[in-house]
Amino acid sequence: MPKPRADLKPNTLDYENLPLVTPNGFREYDARWLFGTELNLPGVQALGLGLGTLFHELGIAPRVSATFLRHADARRPPGQREHAPRSRAS
């Protein structure tokens, strides 16, 4: 897996084949990106591989909790979202 990049442009061959992960997605308390502009499918795969490797090296059980939000609702305060977020733990 190539090292993720932050400078890939949509609708290019590199965007479809190389991982796009912008550094602004990492926060003190969580990580979040807008899929398509800040993170692409190879970027999701790179993050998963990196987390899995880190968990394995630290001896942590690979259990991840994720919240899925509709794109249009993701930036709204929770009380103003059209659909409630769905939580799913693996």
QUIQUI-V845754 format. One record per residue. N is the residue number from 1. SS is DSSP state (h for helix, s for strand, l for the rest). PHI is phi in radians with two decimals (none if undefined). BURIAL is I if it has 24 or more other C-alpha atoms within 12 Angstrom, else O. Layout:
N SS PHI BURIAL
N SS PHI BURIAL
This chain:
1 l none O
2 l -1.17 O
3 l -1.11 O
4 l -1.04 I
5 s -2.12 O
6 l -1.97 I
7 l -1.94 O
8 l -1.41 I
9 l -1.84 O
10 l -1.01 O
11 l 1.12 O
12 l -2.18 O
13 h -1.08 O
14 h -1.08 O
15 h -1.08 I
16 h -1.36 O
17 h -1.98 O
18 l -1.90 I
19 l -1.27 I
20 s -1.88 I
21 s -2.47 I
22 l -1.41 I
23 h -1.20 O
24 h -1.24 O
25 h -1.30 O
26 s -1.44 O
27 l -2.08 O
28 l -1.06 O
29 l -1.95 O
30 l -2.88 O
31 s -2.44 O
32 l -2.69 I
33 l -2.38 I
34 l -1.58 I
35 s -1.14 I
36 l 1.88 O
37 l -1.87 I
38 l -2.02 I
39 s -2.70 I
40 l -2.04 I
41 h -1.03 I
42 h -1.06 I
43 h -1.18 I
44 h -1.09 I
45 h -1.10 O
46 h -1.12 I
47 h -1.08 I
48 h -1.09 O
49 h -1.12 O
50 h -1.14 O
51 h -1.13 O
52 h -1.05 O
53 h -1.12 O
54 h -1.08 O
55 h -1.02 O
56 h -1.07 O
57 h -1.14 O
58 h -1.55 O
59 l 1.26 O
60 l -1.67 O
61 l -1.09 O
62 l -1.35 O
63 l -1.97 O
64 l -2.14 O
65 s -1.86 O
66 s -2.37 O
67 s -2.00 O
68 s -1.85 O
69 l -2.12 I
70 l -1.12 O
71 h -0.94 O
72 h -1.18 O
73 h -1.63 O
74 l -1.06 O
75 l -1.71 O
76 l -1.54 O
77 l -1.07 O
78 h -0.92 O
79 h -1.25 O
80 h -1.89 O
81 l -1.40 O
82 l -1.25 O
83 l -2.20 O
84 l -1.20 O
85 l -1.16 O
86 s -1.79 O
87 s -1.76 O
88 s -2.56 O
89 s -1.78 O
90 l -1.87 O
